[in-house]
Amino acid sequence: RRYCLAMLASLVLSGCSLIPAYQRPALPVPVDQVSAVVAAAIPPPLSS
């Protein structure tokens, strides 16, 4: 019985991480799309 408890404790305490070490790959972005994103981020001027 002690052997089973020791094995169970060792399995529980040495458990692996279930969280993957994922890193999003860098995608090449065309230059014309970058300028479109920058232009969309600039708000239009307020007209008075």
N, C-alpha and C positions, 0 to 999 in steps of 0.2 A: 504494500500500500504506500509506503514512503517513497518507493521508487516511482510509482505513478504520479504522486504529488510533485516530486522533484522534476520529472519529465514535463509535466504540465506547467509548472512554474517556469522552467527554462524556455519552453515554447512561447509562453505569454510574454515573458520579459524580453525575449530576443526577437519579437515580432518585427516584420518588415513594414516599411512605410507604404501606404496604399496611395499616396499622392505622387503622381508622376512629375518628373522634373522637366516639364514641357516649356520650351521657349519658342515663341512665334517666329517663324522664319522671316527674314527681311525680304520684301518684295520690291523689285525695281519699279519705280513710278515714272512714267513719261513726263518730260519737262512741261508739256502743254497742260497736263492735268494738275501739276503743282501750281501753275499760275492761275488756273481756274479756281482752285481751292482757296488761294490767297485772295483773289478778287471777291469770292463769295464771302469771305470772312470779314471784309471791310464793309461796314455799314454805309448805306447811302447818306449823303449830306442832308441835314434837316433844312427844309425850305421855310422861310419865315414870311 
